[in-house]
Amino acid sequence: MSSLEEIRHDRIKKRELLRAAGMDPYATRTERTHEVREVLENFDDLSSEETVVVIAGRVISIRRHGGSAFADIDDGSGRVQVFMSRDTLGKRLFDLLNDTIDPGDFIEVKGVPFLTKRSAEAVAAEDWRVLTKAIQAIPTEHFGLKDEEERYRKRYLDLLLDPAQKEVFVKKALFWDTARDFMKRHNFAEVETPTLEVTTGGAEARPFKTHHNDFDINVYLRISIGELWQKRLMAAGYTKTFEIGRAYRNEGSSPEHLQEFTNLEFYLAYADYNDGMKLVRDLYRELAEKVFGTTKFTTRGHTFDLADEWVEIDYVEEIRRQTSIDVLHSSKTEMESKLQELGVKYEGDNKERLTDTLWKYCRKQISGPAFVINHPVLIAPLAKKVEGREVVERFQPILAGSEIGNGYSELNDPEEQAKRFGEQQKLLEGGDEEAMMPDYEFVEMLEYGIPPTCGFGFGERLFAFLIDKPLREVQMFPLMRPVREDKQ
């Protein structure tokens, strides 16, 4: 068998044969009159009237039989067989085809639709020309790309060779179209907010940092979809806003976490977290029904039905039930001891991180659908407190042992918000890189006043859970480490 380099060298020679024959191996345009889909959908009319069509696409396979050849052509809209014969094309064009065209090449074919002896829909070629000569050999559809690293690095081949993988992204596009349509039907205004920020607000995560040359300042890529900006719009008189966009978090990777991802966030004035839960429940059900045609799912070892009643689970009580730890009153030593007893690895020794780690252990047992509520104030610095308690009006959908979204009644008391930011500043100064950066211009905005507001955000992790794939698998081009890093 020829090596890949020998195959590449052979294809380069074929490219020069095309040039010698006066055929540009990298055409500027095509004279295509029909997509393959159109030919197939209107085949009876086109074939009965012997209509001449011009199609163009990639040669998926080619089979040669003496003075004839059959090729499968795919243009992305569909695939059709093309019949080519020496008698019809003439010796020069037919021999040039035989001598130069391989699977992977793009060609243009002019001909008439007809039925083969086996009643297969095909096009009888009267003329052809090359559009693009491929120098690299495409793996066969049967074997495809098996190595995960190679599939991600050469996603263009993965999508070309695996129709099921391509369908994932058709569904993902429908997922976001459905979400956008839902928000607009509920009279939410779509907005755009900055992706470069002086302080990162709206979440607790380590940001990506860069430098703004014109202002000569350091800025950060946003870690939320404009939470503090959309709440400013509540002060501006907007009552319903949403944004779909990219967020960036300079953290570790896992089947559920990546450094770059798409989220949707909405803000609803004159509402609280109870209103938010109703809206989110309806949104998730609609996404499931319209994108997947069902509300029943099995993923990550869990089974759930979004059409079922969504139970409410108390954050503090659930941790106490599973671990006997009261996160509101237990000491750090007690929490660390319990985590060690459970065999759970943890980072950071402040109470916020220990509380979060205990919860992450407990949530794995919950299949859902459920909303976890009543989070400690410490881990929700932007949420409004439940009156008379040290917990907040926060809600998170729980599916298959994970939080798939986050929302709360927004804190609209400027003095309380300034106090919470101060506590986050202490965590930052203590080395907690995931603590929230204070934004005192936001506090000033709160002094002008915003109405009672509910905010919520969710991302493509929901899509990954519903389709039961790792998050990286549902991103078209996930970030990859360079094959060879440039020397510094």
Residue pairs with C-beta under 8 A, 6 or more apart in sequence:
2 10
4 136
4 137
7 137
8 135
8 136
8 137
11 102
11 133
11 134
11 135
11 136
11 137
12 135
14 99
14 100
14 101
14 102
14 133
15 25
15 100
15 133
15 135
17 96
17 99
17 100
18 24
18 25
18 96
18 100
18 130
18 133
19 25
21 92
21 96
21 100
23 96
23 129
23 130
24 130
25 130
25 132
25 133
26 131
26 132
26 133
27 108
27 129
27 130
27 131
27 132
30 54
30 56
30 108
30 131
31 54
31 108
31 110
32 54
32 55
32 56
32 108
33 53
33 54
33 55
34 53
34 54
34 55
35 55
35 75
35 77
35 78
36 55
36 57
36 73
36 74
36 75
36 77
36 78
36 79
36 80
37 77
37 78
38 77
39 46
39 53
39 55
39 78
39 80
39 113
39 121
39 123
40 78
40 80
40 121
43 113
43 121
45 51
46 53
46 112
46 113
47 112
47 113
47 114
47 115
50 112
51 112
51 113
52 110
52 111
52 112
52 126
53 110
53 111
53 112
53 113
53 123
54 108
54 109
54 110
55 73
55 75
55 80
55 82
55 108
55 109
55 123
56 73
56 75
56 106
56 107
56 108
56 109
56 131
57 73
57 74
57 75
57 76
57 79
57 106
57 107
58 73
58 74
58 75
58 104
58 105
58 106
58 160
59 71
59 72
59 73
59 101
59 102
59 103
59 104
59 105
59 106
59 107
60 71
60 72
60 73
60 74
60 79
60 103
60 141
61 71
61 72
61 103
62 69
62 70
62 71
62 72
62 101
62 102
62 103
63 69
63 70
63 71
64 98
67 85
67 86
67 87
67 94
68 83
68 84
68 85
68 86
69 83
69 84
69 85
69 94
69 97
69 98
70 81
70 82
70 83
70 84
70 122
71 81
71 82
71 84
71 101
71 107
72 79
72 80
72 81
72 82
73 79
73 80
73 81
73 82
73 107
73 109
80 121
80 122
80 123
81 116
81 120
81 121
81 122
81 123
82 109
82 111
82 122
82 123
82 125
83 114
83 116
83 122
83 123
83 124
83 125
84 94
84 97
84 109
84 125
84 128
85 94
85 125
86 94
86 95
88 124
88 125
88 126
89 97
89 125
89 126
89 127
89 128
93 127
93 128
97 128
100 130
100 133
101 107
101 130
102 134
102 137
103 137
103 138
104 134
104 136
104 137
104 138
105 130
105 131
105 132
105 133
105 134
106 130
106 131
106 132
106 134
107 128
107 129
107 130
107 131
108 128
108 129
108 130
108 131
109 123
109 125
109 127
109 128
110 125
110 126
110 127
110 128
111 123
111 124
111 125
111 126
111 127
112 123
112 124
112 126
113 121
113 122
113 123
113 124
114 122
114 123
114 124
115 121
115 122
116 122
138 157
138 160
138 161
139 145
139 157
139 161
141 161
144 158
144 161
144 162
145 151
145 154
145 157
145 158
145 161
149 480
151 157
151 158
152 158
152 472
152 477
152 478
152 480
153 480
153 483
155 476
155 477
158 165
159 165
159 166
159 169
159 476
168 467
168 469
168 473
168 474
169 474
169 476
171 291
171 292
171 463
171 467
172 460
172 463
172 474
174 290
174 291
175 287
175 291
175 460
175 463
176 244
176 262
176 264
178 286
178 287
178 290
178 291
179 244
179 264
179 283
179 287
180 190
180 244
182 282
182 283
182 286
182 287
183 190
183 242
183 264
183 266
184 190
186 240
186 279
187 240
188 240
188 241
188 242
188 266
188 268
189 238
189 240
189 241
189 242
190 241
190 242
190 243
190 244
191 226
191 230
191 233
191 238
191 241
191 242
191 243
192 226
192 243
192 245
193 222
193 225
193 226
193 229
193 230
193 243
193 245
194 222
194 226
194 229
195 221
195 222
195 245
195 246
195 248
196 210
196 212
196 219
196 220
196 221
196 222
197 219
197 220
197 221
197 222
198 217
198 219
198 220
199 220
199 437
199 438
199 439
200 207
200 220
200 222
200 223
200 224
200 436
200 437
201 224
201 227
201 228
201 436
201 437
201 439
201 442
202 222
202 223
202 224
202 225
202 226
202 227
202 228
202 265
202 382
202 457
203 223
203 224
203 227
203 249
203 436
204 379
204 381
204 434
204 435
204 436
205 223
205 249
205 250
205 251
205 434
206 249
206 250
206 251
206 433
206 434
207 220
207 221
207 222
207 223
207 248
207 249
207 250
208 220
208 221
208 248
208 249
208 250
208 259
209 218
209 219
209 220
209 250
210 218
210 219
210 220
210 221
211 217
211 218
211 219
212 218
212 219
221 248
222 247
222 248
223 247
223 248
223 249
224 247
224 263
224 265
224 457
225 243
225 244
225 245
225 247
225 263
225 264
225 265
225 457
226 243
226 245
226 265
227 265
227 382
227 455
227 457
228 439
228 442
230 241
230 242
230 243
230 265
230 266
230 267
230 455
231 267
231 410
231 442
231 445
231 450
231 453
231 455
232 442
232 445
233 241
233 267
234 241
234 267
234 269
234 410
234 450
234 451
234 453
235 445
235 446
235 448
235 449
235 450
238 267
238 269
239 268
239 269
239 270
239 451
240 266
240 267
240 268
240 269
241 266
241 267
242 264
242 265
242 266
242 267
243 264
243 265
244 262
244 263
244 264
245 262
245 263
246 260
246 261
246 262
246 263
247 260
247 261
247 262
247 263
247 459
248 259
248 260
249 257
249 259
250 259
251 257
251 259
251 434
253 259
253 472
254 471
255 464
255 470
255 471
255 472
256 402
256 461
256 464
256 470
256 471
257 471
258 471
258 472
258 475
258 478
258 479
259 479
260 479
261 459
261 460
261 461
261 471
261 475
262 459
262 460
263 457
263 458
263 459
263 460
264 457
264 458
264 459
265 455
265 456
265 457
266 455
266 456
266 457
267 410
267 453
267 454
267 455
268 275
268 276
268 279
268 453
268 454
268 455
269 450
269 451
269 452
269 453
270 451
270 452
270 453
271 452
271 453
271 454
272 384
272 393
272 409
272 452
272 454
273 373
273 393
273 394
273 395
273 407
273 408
273 409
273 454
275 454
276 395
276 407
276 408
276 409
276 454
276 455
276 456
277 310
277 371
277 395
277 407
279 456
280 395
280 397
280 405
280 407
280 456
280 458
281 306
281 310
281 369
284 306
284 369
284 397
284 462
285 295
285 306
285 307
287 462
287 466
288 294
288 295
288 297
288 306
288 466
289 295
291 463
291 466
292 466
292 467
295 305
295 306
295 307
296 303
296 304
296 305
296 306
296 307
297 303
297 304
297 305
297 306
297 399
297 400
297 465
297 466
297 468
298 468
299 399
299 400
299 465
299 466
299 468
300 400
300 401
300 402
300 465
300 468
301 400
301 401
302 367
302 368
302 399
302 400
302 401
303 367
304 367
304 368
304 369
304 399
304 400
305 369
306 369
308 369
310 368
310 369
310 370
310 371
310 397
311 369
311 370
311 371
312 370
312 371
312 372
312 373
313 366
313 370
313 371
313 372
313 373
313 398
314 372
314 373
314 374
315 359
315 372
315 373
315 374
315 375
315 376
315 391
316 326
316 327
316 328
316 374
316 376
316 391
317 374
318 359
318 362
318 366
318 372
319 325
319 326
319 327
319 355
319 358
319 359
319 362
320 326
320 327
322 361
322 362
322 365
323 338
323 342
323 358
323 361
323 362
324 338
325 334
325 335
325 338
325 358
327 335
327 355
327 358
327 359
327 376
328 376
328 390
328 391
332 349
332 350
332 351
332 354
335 351
335 354
335 355
335 358
336 346
336 349
336 354
338 358
339 346
339 354
339 357
339 358
339 361
342 361
344 357
344 358
344 361
346 353
346 354
346 357
347 353
348 354
348 432
350 427
350 430
350 432
351 378
352 378
352 379
352 427
352 432
352 435
353 432
353 434
355 376
355 378
355 379
356 379
363 372
363 398
363 401
363 402
363 403
364 401
365 401
366 372
366 398
366 401
367 399
367 400
367 401
368 397
368 398
368 399
368 400
369 397
369 398
369 399
370 397
370 398
371 395
371 396
371 397
371 398
372 395
372 396
372 398
372 403
373 393
373 394
373 395
374 386
374 389
374 391
374 392
374 394
375 383
375 391
375 392
375 394
375 396
376 390
376 391
376 392
377 383
377 385
377 390
377 391
377 392
377 420
378 423
380 392
380 394
380 408
381 411
381 420
381 421
381 423
381 424
381 436
382 408
382 410
382 411
382 417
382 420
382 436
383 392
383 393
383 394
383 408
383 409
383 410
383 411
384 392
384 393
384 408
384 409
384 410
384 411
384 412
384 413
385 391
385 392
385 393
385 411
385 416
386 392
386 393
392 408
392 409
393 408
393 409
394 406
394 407
394 408
394 409
395 407
395 408
395 456
396 403
396 404
396 405
396 406
396 407
397 403
397 404
397 405
397 458
398 404
399 462
399 465
400 465
402 461
402 465
404 458
404 461
404 462
404 465
405 456
405 457
405 458
405 462
406 456
406 457
406 458
407 454
407 455
407 456
407 457
408 454
408 455
409 452
409 453
409 454
410 450
410 452
410 453
410 454
410 455
411 417
411 420
412 446
412 449
412 450
412 451
412 452
412 453
413 446
414 443
414 444
414 446
414 447
417 442
417 443
417 446
418 440
418 443
421 436
421 438
421 439
421 440
421 443
422 438
424 435
424 436
424 437
424 438
425 435
425 438
427 435
428 435
428 437
460 471
460 474
460 475
461 471
463 474
464 470
464 471
464 473
464 474
467 474
472 478
